[in-house]
Amino acid sequence: MTSTLSPLHDLIQSYYAKRVEQRESCCSSSSCCASADSLPLSPFESLPAEVQPISFGCGDPLTIADLQEGQVVLDLGSGTGYDCFLAAKRVGDSGKVIGVDMTPQMIQQATQTAQRLGLSNVEFRLGYLEDLPIDSNSVDVIISNCVINLAPDKHRVLGEAYRVLKPGGRLAVTDRVSLRPLPAALREDAEAWAACIAGAITKDEWAQILSAVGFKEIEITLSRPLETQPETVLEKEVRNAKSAREPLHFVVSARITAIKAKS
Ligand SMILES: C[S@@+](CC[C@H](N)C(=O)[O-])C[C@H]1O[C@@H](n2cnc3c(N)ncnc32)[C@H](O)[C@@H]1O
């Protein structure tokens, strides 16, 4: 893995290293999953606390991934492996799940949990989404849960996702999407970026980037559509956004699917 990609990557990495070391999910503070859309209850409660996967997600990508036995699945920003372990069950022993994450503490914990669960069809690789340690045209389904909002260059990340998918492969992402472009002052707030707020882009920006890198059949469903947000609430939040740490009314969870066409 490249030693460092940017100061923002370093900050996000320390933020999540601290979270996993303190075993503190996003839900126990203010950010990612406070507006989560159908988070599953943990099926891992019988595991000892130190290897129990923690969800830092904002949705459930498996509900839109349409996983089949024997498939190769890649989880972008796999964290402690929560969604990877659920996916591993779905694809079975003839399939394989690879989780990629840039935070060594996440990879270490996820690997330990996989061993504890006796799963031989799951592997975790340290790496950046911007430069995936994965062969081209080798993955059937990409999942990702509350990660791509964190990437400063989403075009590069989704371009990499497109490269590694097999023709006909599926992208199934749950993430945080902003109902309006966020104010510049908030965008520059690195802490708000690490907390899955300041890096969120709009549904239109998502569709434009997905289409630019080659994806087809793009579908983006917001948990709360723009029309339901009164203008006054949005305007007030924009005015106060510099100090916002609580989830904003205009940053919602979304389900995003797209296909890499066969030809
Ligand atoms: C909000 S957590 C979500 C983790 C996991 N998907 C879940 O649902 O529990 C974000 C994760 O993405 C990783 N991450 C963020 N940006 C990344 C990047 N550019 N490359 C690789 N990993 C990244 C972080 O290290 C962190 O583990």
Ligand as a Chemical Component Dictionary entry (heavy atoms), coordinates in Angstrom:
data_LIG
# 
_chem_comp.id                   LIG 
_chem_comp.type                 NON-POLYMER 
_chem_comp.pdbx_formal_charge   0 
_chem_comp.three_letter_code    LIG 
# 
loop_
_chem_comp_atom.comp_id 
_chem_comp_atom.atom_id 
_chem_comp_atom.alt_atom_id 
_chem_comp_atom.type_symbol 
_chem_comp_atom.charge 
_chem_comp_atom.model_Cartn_x 
_chem_comp_atom.model_Cartn_y 
_chem_comp_atom.model_Cartn_z 
_chem_comp_atom.pdbx_ordinal 
LIG C1  C1  C 0  -17.707 4.414  8.445 1  
LIG S1  S1  S 1  -16.528 3.099  8.427 2  
LIG C2  C2  C 0  -17.518 1.805  7.661 3  
LIG C3  C3  C 0  -16.925 0.423  7.873 4  
LIG C4  C4  C 0  -17.795 -0.750 7.389 5  
LIG N1  N1  N 0  -18.137 -0.617 5.991 6  
LIG C5  C5  C 0  -19.040 -0.905 8.238 7  
LIG O1  O1  O 0  -20.147 -0.747 7.692 8  
LIG O2  O2  O -1 -18.915 -1.178 9.429 9  
LIG C6  C6  C 0  -15.425 3.572  7.123 10 
LIG C7  C7  C 0  -14.279 2.603  6.852 11 
LIG O3  O3  O 0  -13.744 2.901  5.558 12 
LIG C8  C8  C 0  -12.330 2.907  5.625 13 
LIG N2  N2  N 0  -11.898 3.846  4.568 14 
LIG C9  C9  C 0  -12.267 5.152  4.440 15 
LIG N3  N3  N 0  -11.704 5.695  3.346 16 
LIG C10 C10 C 0  -10.958 4.716  2.767 17 
LIG C11 C11 C 0  -10.136 4.659  1.606 18 
LIG N4  N4  N 0  -9.961  5.721  0.826 19 
LIG N5  N5  N 0  -9.526  3.494  1.303 20 
LIG C12 C12 C 0  -9.691  2.399  2.105 21 
LIG N6  N6  N 0  -10.445 2.388  3.224 22 
LIG C13 C13 C 0  -11.087 3.530  3.543 23 
LIG C14 C14 C 0  -12.005 3.338  7.040 24 
LIG O4  O4  O 0  -10.738 2.881  7.424 25 
LIG C15 C15 C 0  -13.135 2.691  7.831 26 
LIG O5  O5  O 0  -12.794 1.390  8.253 27 
# 
loop_
_chem_comp_bond.comp_id 
_chem_comp_bond.atom_id_1 
_chem_comp_bond.atom_id_2 
_chem_comp_bond.value_order 
_chem_comp_bond.pdbx_ordinal 
LIG C1  S1  SING 1  
LIG S1  C2  SING 2  
LIG S1  C6  SING 3  
LIG C2  C3  SING 4  
LIG C3  C4  SING 5  
LIG C4  N1  SING 6  
LIG C4  C5  SING 7  
LIG C5  O1  DOUB 8  
LIG C5  O2  SING 9  
LIG C6  C7  SING 10 
LIG C7  O3  SING 11 
LIG C7  C15 SING 12 
LIG O3  C8  SING 13 
LIG C8  N2  SING 14 
LIG C8  C14 SING 15 
LIG N2  C9  SING 16 
LIG N2  C13 SING 17 
LIG C9  N3  DOUB 18 
LIG N3  C10 SING 19 
LIG C10 C11 SING 20 
LIG C10 C13 DOUB 21 
LIG C11 N4  SING 22 
LIG C11 N5  DOUB 23 
LIG N5  C12 SING 24 
LIG C12 N6  DOUB 25 
LIG N6  C13 SING 26 
LIG C14 O4  SING 27 
LIG C14 C15 SING 28 
LIG C15 O5  SING 29 
# 
